[in-house]
């Protein structure tokens, strides 16, 4: 018997999480703005702790950054939209850590490409 992870809406924890991620990823201005904020968060950590070029997206670092990234993404969304997404999904139901995980994984790919010339 094949077991699967129980996800309740299009691969996400719930509809509000999926909807929020959809708005962030498909609205060019929000995508680029939030992506830059995530990259800045990562860059600041690498500078502060003088982490070497080979030490990119380990599971430990993804866990380390998830909490501050989740908080930053939630604050960003609430400053843009208030209590709901533009099509009225309730932000209080969003799994911010799940969204942060997606953004961090993508940002590490970009960060690594940007840093390759520095190594």
C-alpha positions as CSV (number, residue, x, y, z in Angstrom):
1,X,0.0,0.0,0.0
2,X,1.3,3.4,-0.9
3,X,1.1,6.1,1.7
4,X,1.0,9.8,0.9
5,X,1.4,12.9,3.0
6,X,-2.1,14.3,3.7
7,X,-2.2,17.7,2.1
8,X,-5.6,19.3,2.0
9,X,-5.4,21.7,-0.9
10,X,-3.3,21.5,-4.1
11,X,-0.3,20.2,-2.2
12,X,-0.5,22.8,0.6
13,X,-1.7,22.6,4.2
14,X,-4.9,24.4,3.4
15,X,-6.6,26.7,0.8
16,X,-5.4,29.9,2.5
17,X,-1.8,28.8,2.3
18,X,-2.1,27.8,-1.3
19,X,-3.9,31.0,-2.2
20,X,-1.3,33.2,-0.4
21,X,1.6,31.4,-2.1
22,X,-0.2,31.8,-5.5
23,X,-0.6,35.5,-5.0
24,X,3.0,36.0,-3.9
25,X,4.4,33.8,-6.7
26,X,2.3,35.1,-9.5
27,X,2.3,38.8,-8.9
28,X,5.5,40.2,-10.4
29,X,6.0,43.1,-8.0
30,X,5.3,41.1,-4.9
31,X,7.4,38.2,-6.2
32,X,10.5,40.3,-6.8
33,X,10.1,42.4,-3.7
34,X,9.7,39.3,-1.4
35,X,12.5,37.4,-3.2
36,X,14.9,40.3,-2.6
37,X,13.9,40.4,1.1
38,X,14.6,36.6,1.5
39,X,17.9,37.0,-0.3
40,X,18.9,39.8,2.0
41,X,18.0,37.7,5.0
42,X,20.2,34.9,3.8
43,X,23.1,37.2,2.7
44,X,23.1,38.9,6.1
45,X,23.5,35.6,7.9
46,X,26.3,34.5,5.6
47,X,28.2,37.7,6.2
48,X,27.5,37.8,10.0
49,X,28.7,34.2,10.6
50,X,31.3,34.2,7.8
51,X,29.9,31.1,6.3
52,X,32.0,29.6,3.5
53,X,30.9,29.2,-0.1
54,X,30.3,25.4,0.1
55,X,27.9,25.7,3.1
56,X,24.6,26.5,1.3
57,X,21.2,25.0,1.8
58,X,21.7,22.2,4.3
59,X,18.6,21.1,6.2
60,X,19.9,22.7,9.4
61,X,20.2,26.1,7.7
62,X,16.7,25.8,6.2
63,X,15.3,25.1,9.7
64,X,17.3,28.0,11.1
65,X,15.9,30.5,8.6
66,X,12.4,29.2,8.5
67,X,11.2,31.1,11.6
68,X,12.5,34.5,10.7
69,X,11.5,34.0,7.0
70,X,8.0,33.0,8.1
71,X,7.6,36.0,10.3
72,X,8.9,38.3,7.5
73,X,6.6,36.9,4.9
74,X,3.6,37.1,7.2
75,X,4.4,40.8,8.0
76,X,4.9,41.5,4.3
77,X,1.6,40.0,3.3
78,X,-0.3,41.8,6.1
79,X,1.3,45.1,5.2
80,X,0.2,44.6,1.6
81,X,-3.2,43.1,2.1
82,X,-4.4,43.5,5.7
83,X,-6.3,40.5,7.0
84,X,-7.0,38.7,3.7
85,X,-5.5,38.0,0.3
86,X,-6.9,40.1,-2.6
87,X,-9.5,37.5,-3.2
88,X,-10.4,37.2,0.5
89,X,-8.5,34.2,1.8
90,X,-8.1,34.6,5.6
91,X,-4.4,35.2,6.5
92,X,-5.0,33.8,10.0
93,X,-5.3,30.4,8.4
94,X,-2.0,30.5,6.5
95,X,0.8,28.1,7.4
96,X,3.6,30.7,7.1
97,X,6.3,28.1,7.8
98,X,5.3,26.1,4.8
99,X,5.4,29.2,2.5
100,X,8.8,30.2,4.0
101,X,10.2,26.7,3.2
102,X,9.3,27.2,-0.5
103,X,10.8,30.6,-0.7
104,X,13.9,29.6,1.1
105,X,14.6,26.7,-1.1
106,X,14.2,28.8,-4.2
107,X,16.3,31.6,-2.7
108,X,19.2,29.3,-2.0
109,X,19.4,28.4,-5.7
110,X,19.6,32.1,-6.6
111,X,22.0,32.9,-3.7
112,X,24.3,30.1,-4.7
113,X,24.4,31.3,-8.3
114,X,25.1,34.9,-7.2
115,X,27.9,33.7,-4.9
116,X,29.6,31.4,-7.3
117,X,31.8,34.2,-8.6
118,X,33.0,35.0,-5.0
119,X,34.3,31.5,-4.4
